[in-house]
Amino acid sequence: MITVHVPLGDRSYDVFVGHGARRELAALLPTTAKRAAIVTQAGIPVRVELGIPSETFVIGDGEHHKSLATIETLCRGFAGMGLTRNDVVIGVGGGMVTDVAGFAASVWHRGIPVVHVSTTLLGMVDAAIGGKTGVNLEAVDGVGGKNLVGAYWQPSGVICDLDALSTLSSRELRCGRGEMAKYHFLTGDDLLAMAEPERIARCVQIKAEVVAGDEREGGRRALLNYGHTLAHALEIETEYEIAHGEAVGVGLIYAAHLARRLGRIGDARVQQHYDVVEGAYELDGSLPPGLHPQQLVRLMGLDKKVLDGGLTFVLDSDRGVEVVKGVSPEAALAALADMG
Ligand SMILES: NC(=O)c1ccc[n+]([C@@H]2O[C@H](COP(=O)([O-])OP(=O)(O)OC[C@H]3O[C@@H](n4cnc5c(N)ncnc54)[C@H](O)[C@@H]3O)[C@@H](O)[C@H]2O)c1
């Protein structure tokens, strides 16, 4: 078992990473908790032992259910079981479940403890760590969007039980590998030299370090969006046919080409991006066919993470990855062409 500490003052917590880690769950529960509300989905074959009475709430699968309506249903369930501020919510699932369970916990009685049992690779290395919670706002008259309603609400602990990965579909595993690939370029570590448990734990630790330095995304946390500027544009332009993690794989290759075009890195570093994304993680780093480059550049200019006037990217250099503002549309377009 590997323990990663997330140092956030009085909101600090531990993440347990390893095969069978869910058996350590009881150790992460607040000592005051007399009852637990478990939030999960029907297709998730992960059961947890808490040692205290609990009720299980099964939420729907898919982004459509990541909604305020689901939060209301959960809160009615919490009311029905008499869940108090001293009790605990347990999210057992991927990023969707932990985002929803975390947000429900953040608003129930103005905030009660939540513990996440992450069951997807993407959840383990990303969504369950760092305290961003929330739901989508369903579009009405064209107004709405993903993750628009939410709160920063740190969990009291996180379990990453690697046994859960054995039942994940190959597509969900690919999505997680896209996010994992990004971590290879955020530090100088040789993540490929590590065995899987150590590598996942190191990704958790890198995220923990970034979050600890910038909990509410005022600066450094933006580096976690490495590869995401093109990825978001690809998701929109393919109407989400390309999954997020798959799009991040393409986005990382693009970010390398753009950095080379701007003279920030050389050919060898671009090749390292291919070695990680396509070699190690077996993701397709090429642009999906049939997309209009001009349209992708336009969408990249609208990316909400970087809305600051003009094109902003997270780009590599020999000092590491940095936020780079004011990239010209011509360079952005030329780097798309460089991908071949
Ligand atoms: N809060 C954050 O910082 C953050 C970061 C990244 C992504 N997210 C959010 O995470 C969500 C995506 O998360 P995800 O990729 O984990 O997808 P997901 O939670 O939608 O899960 C994908 C599918 O896998 C199933 N599943 C989960 N665990 C399983 C298991 N062990 N075995 C078999 N099936 C299992 C789920 O039921 C679902 O059908 C998005 O809503 C995204 O916005 C949040």
The ligand as an ORCA input file, in Angstrom:
! r2SCAN-3c Opt
* xyz 0 1
  N     -13.077     16.831    -10.349
  C     -12.062     16.802    -11.174
  O     -10.987     17.347    -10.911
  C     -12.218     16.053    -12.467
  C     -11.092     15.814    -13.271
  C     -11.254     15.086    -14.432
  C     -12.516     14.599    -14.805
  N     -13.592     14.869    -14.003
  C     -14.932     14.362    -14.350
  O     -14.870     12.937    -14.319
  C     -15.858     12.411    -15.199
  C     -15.241     11.301    -16.014
  O     -14.769     10.318    -15.117
  P     -14.456      8.835    -15.592
  O     -13.597      8.879    -16.799
  O     -13.975      8.093    -14.411
  O     -15.863      8.315    -16.138
  P     -17.191      7.848    -15.396
  O     -17.177      8.156    -13.962
  O     -18.319      8.345    -16.207
  O     -17.083      6.238    -15.539
  C     -17.032      5.658    -16.823
  C     -17.839      4.357    -16.869
  O     -17.137      3.333    -16.165
  C     -18.019      2.699    -15.225
  N     -17.165      2.207    -14.143
  C     -16.598      2.924    -13.153
  N     -15.788      2.139    -12.441
  C     -15.853      0.902    -12.959
  C     -15.212     -0.327    -12.661
  N     -14.306     -0.441    -11.709
  N     -15.504     -1.402    -13.440
  C     -16.390     -1.299    -14.483
  N     -17.009     -0.158    -14.816
  C     -16.735      0.930    -14.061
  C     -19.004      3.782    -14.853
  O     -20.199      3.231    -14.310
  C     -19.211      4.456    -16.202
  O     -20.119      3.722    -16.980
  C     -16.378     13.566    -16.021
  O     -17.664     13.913    -15.548
  C     -15.387     14.690    -15.740
  O     -15.980     15.963    -15.811
  C     -13.461     15.574    -12.845
*
